[in-house]
Amino acid sequence: GPGGGDDALQVFQDAGLAFSDGDRLTQTREDLSCPKEKKSRQKRNVNFLKALSEKLGQYSSPDAKRCCQDGMTKLPMKRTCEQRAARVPQQACREPFLSCCKFAEDLRRNQTRSQAHLARKVRDMVNLIEEDDILVRTSFPDNWLWRVEPVDSSKLLTVRLPDSMTTWEIHGVSLSKSKGLCVAKPTRVRVFRKF
């Protein structure tokens, strides 16, 4: 996305600048159009969603599919599948509801914690995981990309990162009268929270 790249040279290249860090040189653009963005990484657990889709495919009628999908949906209330199925008013809907509820529950149980965070489908299966397990980012700074930080002779800098649990890639750029422009190799910093 904007401001990002695989490495420091990529950032300059994507901005339309030619740059050399001494070892490498940005590629020369052949045309005036912007480079096509790479496809973003797959964020969903494909196996989990595929298993749910296959289970849903076992039912041919639209009503039975709807009942199955309702059974797969994770609710915040701590009710068993049997308790939930007993509340379904249509008798014909109870079997697919119960079967799919148990199937989805077993799948969730077998998921590792990290996989469970990714097991969300964009459209119909939004509530398949517990809301309490979703980690929500609360800091969205729009001016965090470029910040001037003076560094003394110790060459150490203490910076507090936002609470987003992720791996930050920090790029250092310096500009001096005696040495010119310098781009350091990026440093990766993993931000996490103790549980």
N, C-alpha and C positions, 0 to 999 in steps of 0.2 A: 504494500500500500504506500501512500504518500510518506516520504521521509524514511522509508525502509529499503533494505537491500540485503543481498547475501553477504556483502562485505563493504568496507569503506569505499572502495573504488566503484562498486555498483551504485552507491548512493550518488556519487558525482556523475557517473555515466547517465543514470536515470534523470538527473537534473539537466542533462544536455551539456555537461562540462567535460573537457578533456583534462586528464590529470595523471600524473606519474608519482609513485611513492618511492622511486629509486629502483625497485625491482620489477614492478609491473606498470603497465600503461592501460588506461581505459580504451575500449574499442572505439574506433571511429564510426560515427553514424553514417549510414549510406543514404538515408532519406530524411525528410522533415517530420514524418509522423512519429508519434510517441511509441515506445516499445510496448508490446502487449504484456499485460500483467500475467504472471504465472497463476495457475489455478491454485486456490487455497487448499490446504490439506483437509482431508476428510475428517470431520469431527464427530461423526456418529459411529457407534459400535455396529458395524454392518452385520455381523453374525447375529446379534441380539434382534435387530430389526428384521432380518431375513427369517429367523425362526418364528417371530410373531406373524409375519406376513404369510408364511407357509401354514401356520395353524389357522389363520383367518381364511385361507384358501380352501380349507377342508369343508367349508360351508358354502352351499350353492345359492341359497335364497338370501335376498337382501336383508330380510328380517333377522335371520339366524346370524348373518355377518355382523349386523348392528349389535345383537345381543352378545356375540363373542367379543367384539371390540369394547363394549361397555364392561365386560368382565375383565378384560386386560388392563383397563384404566386403573391406575393406582389412586386410591382415595386417601385423604389425610386421616380419616377415622381409622382406628385400629380394629377393624372387623375382619373376621375370617371370611374366606370365600363362601363357606356354607351359610354364614349369617347374612351376607350380602345377597346370595342367590334366593334365600327365603323371602326377601323383600321384593323380588321381581314379580309383578302382578300377573304376567302372562305365563301360564304353565309351559307352553312350548318354548319359551325363551330361557327357562331356567337351566336346562341341560347345556346348551352352548355357553351360556354365561358362566356356569360353574366350571365347566371343562377349561375354558379359556382363562378364567381367573386363576385356577390352580396352575395351569401351564405357565402363565406369566409370572406368578409368584415363585415357582421353581426356577425359572430363568433368572429372575432377580437375585434369588438366594445364591445361585451359582456364579454370579458376576463378582469380580473383585471390586473393591471400592473405587478404584480409578476408572474401571470400565463403566460402572454404574453412572458416573457423572456424565458420560458421553452417550448414554442410552436414551436420547430424546429424539423423537421424530418431529419434524417441523409442523406438519399439518394435523393429522388425526390423533396422534398418540402423545400429545404434549405432557400429560400427567402420568407417565409410566414410572417415574421415579419419585421418591419422596421429596417434597419441597425443602425439608430441613437439610437434605444432603447437598443442595445446590449452593455453591460458593458464589457470592455476589460481589462483584467489584464495585467499590463505592467512590473511587477517585478517578475522574476523567479530565485531567489537566490538558488544556489546549495549547499551553505555551511551555511544555516541559521538554520539547525537542531540543531547543537551543538555549543554553544557559551559560553565562560567563562565570567561571569559578576560578578565582586566583589561587595558584598553588605556590606555596613557599618552597624553600630549598629542601625541605624534607621529602618533597614530591608525593606527599600523602594527602588525600582528600576524603573527608568523611561526609557522606551524603545519605540522607534518609529517603528511602524509596517509598512510593505509594503502596497501599495495602493489597495491590493486585498480586495474587499468588501465581507467579509465572517466572520465566527466565528472562531477565533483562539483558540486552546486549548494549554495552556502553561503548560509544565511539569517542575517542579523544582527538580534538583538533587544536593545534596551537598556531599562533601567528606571532612572529617576532621580527624585529628589524634586522637582527643579525643572522637568523637562520631561515627566515621566510615562513612558508606554510608547511606544517608537518601534520600528517595523519597517522595516528597510532593504530596498531592492530586492535580490533575490538576485544573487549573483556566481557565474559558472560558471568552474570551474577544471578544466582537462583534465590528467589524470595519464597519463603515458606512460613507456616505458622505451626507452633508446637501444639500437639494434641494431647 
